Amino acid sequence: MDRLDQPLILADLPVLGTAATLLPAGSNGDVVTWQAAGGAQISLEQGVVVATRGLGFDLMSADASATVARLSGPPEGGTYERFASYLDGENKTVFLAMVCRMQPGGREVLPILTSRYEVQRIEETCALPDATMTNDYWRQSDGTIRKSRQWVGPGVGYVEIELLADGR
């Protein structure tokens, strides 16, 4: 992995019982779309999931700008909003508005494959009228999200993402 000349992520979807490695397929500004060999895609804005394709119950789009801003520096107090739209079981678009709060956790040493990374764990809790989700991010000092566990939507549940190679 140390010699891989392009980025590579591992995405695990426990509710769907599937995992895959994904390579960058394209980018639009700060959003990178990653694609698995089977065609499934996850789009990340600086490590934050903003869309999926090919999973069923896909996350069509998400405005995660407040999350990205807070992950870029020291997490601020207070609440902020996140918006998302996803496909339900009848292939209809459902819109969500969540109220979120972010808080820093402790420093950890994160093992990924044969490497170890010094990271800070950051927890984001988002509330809907009938549910609460918790997203976890493991951020390096340079701002790189090395690992995350993020809620995609009710049909998909959480995706766990590890940055296996950053292509440097």
C-alpha positions as CSV (number, residue, x, y, z in Angstrom):
1,M,0.0,0.0,0.0
2,D,2.9,2.4,0.7
3,R,3.9,2.2,-3.0
4,L,0.4,2.7,-4.4
5,D,0.6,5.9,-6.5
6,Q,-3.1,6.7,-6.1
7,P,-5.5,7.0,-3.2
8,L,-7.5,4.0,-2.1
9,I,-10.3,3.7,0.4
10,L,-12.1,0.7,2.0
11,A,-15.8,1.2,2.5
12,D,-17.8,-1.3,4.7
13,L,-21.6,-1.2,4.8
14,P,-22.5,-3.6,7.7
15,V,-26.3,-3.3,7.2
16,L,-25.9,-4.3,3.6
17,G,-23.3,-7.0,4.4
18,T,-20.8,-5.7,1.9
19,A,-17.4,-4.1,1.7
20,A,-15.2,-2.9,-1.2
21,T,-12.1,-1.0,-2.0
22,L,-12.7,2.2,-4.1
23,L,-10.5,4.3,-6.3
24,P,-11.1,8.0,-7.3
25,A,-13.3,8.2,-10.3
26,G,-13.6,11.9,-10.6
27,S,-13.8,15.2,-8.7
28,N,-15.8,18.4,-8.7
29,G,-14.1,21.0,-6.5
30,D,-13.6,19.5,-3.0
31,V,-15.9,16.5,-3.7
32,V,-14.2,13.3,-4.8
33,T,-16.3,10.5,-6.2
34,W,-14.9,7.0,-5.4
35,Q,-15.9,4.0,-7.3
36,A,-15.8,0.2,-6.6
37,A,-15.1,-2.4,-9.3
38,G,-18.8,-3.2,-9.3
39,G,-19.7,0.4,-10.1
40,A,-21.0,1.5,-6.7
41,Q,-19.9,5.1,-5.8
42,I,-19.4,7.2,-2.7
43,S,-18.8,10.9,-3.0
44,L,-16.8,12.6,-0.2
45,E,-16.3,16.3,0.5
46,Q,-13.0,16.4,2.4
47,G,-13.9,13.0,4.0
48,V,-17.6,13.7,4.6
49,V,-20.1,11.5,2.7
50,V,-22.3,13.8,0.4
51,A,-23.7,11.2,-2.0
52,T,-23.9,7.5,-2.9
53,R,-24.9,5.6,-6.1
54,G,-25.5,2.0,-6.7
55,L,-26.3,1.0,-3.1
56,G,-30.1,1.2,-3.3
57,F,-31.7,3.7,-0.9
58,D,-29.0,6.0,-2.2
59,L,-28.0,9.3,-0.5
60,M,-28.8,11.6,-3.5
61,S,-27.2,14.7,-2.0
62,A,-26.1,16.2,1.3
63,D,-25.1,19.7,2.3
64,A,-22.4,18.9,4.8
65,S,-20.7,22.3,4.6
66,A,-21.0,23.0,8.3
67,T,-19.6,19.6,9.2
68,V,-16.7,20.1,6.8
69,A,-16.0,23.6,8.2
70,R,-15.9,22.3,11.8
71,L,-13.7,19.3,10.9
72,S,-11.2,21.7,9.2
73,G,-10.3,23.3,12.5
74,P,-11.0,23.0,16.2
75,P,-14.6,21.8,16.5
76,E,-16.7,24.7,17.6
77,G,-19.5,24.5,20.2
78,G,-23.2,25.0,19.4
79,T,-25.5,23.4,17.0
80,Y,-25.7,23.6,13.2
81,E,-27.9,22.1,10.5
82,R,-27.3,19.4,7.9
83,F,-29.6,18.7,5.0
84,A,-29.8,15.5,2.9
85,S,-32.0,13.7,0.4
86,Y,-32.1,10.0,-0.2
87,L,-34.2,7.4,-2.0
88,D,-36.7,5.4,-0.1
89,G,-37.9,1.8,-0.8
90,E,-40.3,3.1,-3.5
91,N,-37.6,5.1,-5.3
92,K,-39.0,8.4,-4.0
93,T,-36.8,11.2,-2.7
94,V,-37.1,12.0,1.0
95,F,-35.6,15.2,2.4
96,L,-34.1,15.4,5.8
97,A,-33.1,18.3,8.0
98,M,-31.0,17.5,11.0
99,V,-29.7,19.5,13.9
100,C,-26.1,18.5,14.8
101,R,-23.5,19.1,17.4
102,M,-19.8,18.2,17.2
103,Q,-17.4,17.5,20.1
104,P,-13.8,16.6,20.1
105,G,-12.7,13.3,21.6
106,G,-9.3,12.2,22.7
107,R,-6.1,11.5,20.8
108,E,-5.6,8.0,19.6
109,V,-3.2,5.9,17.6
110,L,-5.1,4.4,14.7
111,P,-3.8,1.2,13.1
112,I,-4.7,0.8,9.4
113,L,-3.1,-2.2,7.7
114,T,0.6,-2.0,8.6
115,S,0.7,1.7,9.5
116,R,-0.2,3.6,12.6
117,Y,-1.6,7.2,12.6
118,E,-1.8,9.7,15.3
119,V,-5.4,11.1,15.1
120,Q,-8.0,12.9,17.1
121,R,-11.4,11.3,17.3
122,I,-14.3,13.7,16.7
123,E,-17.9,12.8,17.3
124,E,-20.9,14.4,15.5
125,T,-24.4,13.8,16.8
126,C,-27.3,14.7,14.5
127,A,-30.9,14.6,15.6
128,L,-34.1,14.1,13.5
129,P,-37.5,14.3,15.1
130,D,-37.6,10.5,15.6
131,A,-34.0,9.4,15.6
132,T,-30.4,10.3,16.5
133,M,-27.3,9.4,14.6
134,T,-23.7,9.6,15.6
135,N,-20.9,10.1,13.1
136,D,-17.3,9.5,14.1
137,Y,-14.3,10.9,12.4
138,W,-10.6,10.2,13.1
139,R,-8.7,13.2,11.9
140,Q,-4.9,13.6,11.5
141,S,-3.2,16.9,12.5
142,D,-3.0,17.9,8.8
143,G,-6.8,17.7,8.5
144,T,-6.9,14.3,6.7
145,I,-9.9,12.2,7.7
146,R,-8.1,8.8,8.0
147,K,-11.2,6.9,9.1
148,S,-14.9,7.6,9.6
149,R,-18.2,6.0,10.5
150,Q,-21.0,8.0,8.9
151,W,-24.7,7.5,8.7
152,V,-25.9,7.4,5.0
153,G,-29.6,6.9,5.5
154,P,-32.3,4.6,6.9
155,G,-32.0,1.9,4.2
156,V,-28.2,1.8,4.2
157,G,-27.3,2.6,7.8
158,Y,-23.7,3.5,8.4
159,V,-20.7,3.3,6.1
160,E,-17.3,2.8,7.7
161,I,-14.5,4.3,5.6
162,E,-10.7,3.9,5.9
163,L,-8.2,5.7,3.8
164,L,-5.8,2.9,3.0
165,A,-3.5,4.9,0.7
166,D,-3.4,8.6,0.1
167,G,-1.4,8.4,-3.1
168,R,1.4,10.5,-1.8
